Amino acid sequence: MANESEMKDFLDPLTGGPLNQALTFRLGRLHAKVIALAARLLEQTAGITMQQWRIFYLIDACGPVTAAEIQRNMDVDKALISRTVRRLIDEGLLASTPSKTDGRAQVLDFTAQGRAVMEKARPIMRARQEHIRAAFSDTEREQLVELMLRFEQAVDTFEVPGDRPGAAITGDPT
């Protein structure tokens, strides 16, 4: 792929404008870079995947949760969450206990081994986050979050021809 300076010479085939200013193209490139870096760091420091990290991160932030809560918060495929959670349980990193409020649900939390893996991953992921945050002022970060929320809203409200009116787009953000 062309580098940034070469990319400015390419035209977006959808808009005719500069390719390096096509929002979905830029976001796709950024997403790929963010995920690739995180995946490499997580594998090297803690031996976990990005999908496993997302579940760990959510449990670390929220405390014990159900698989349904993970799925809703991450907005990803239920089957993918189920497979990843099953693998984490099988590897002894998560424990599953019956929910006290919903007899059908299982509550997921770290085992001691899972907590140790989270503790291994946290410093490098915090350093990555701080490095990225440092590139922006507080005001710029607030503006960026607002812009990302508007971008997400625009994606969520796009009506796909043939879908029922008002159907939301969900799933992988790319």
Helices and strands as residue ranges (DSSP letters): H 4-7, G 19-21, H 23-46, H 50-62, E 65-66, H 67-74, H 78-90, E 94-98, E 106-110, H 112-133, H 138-157
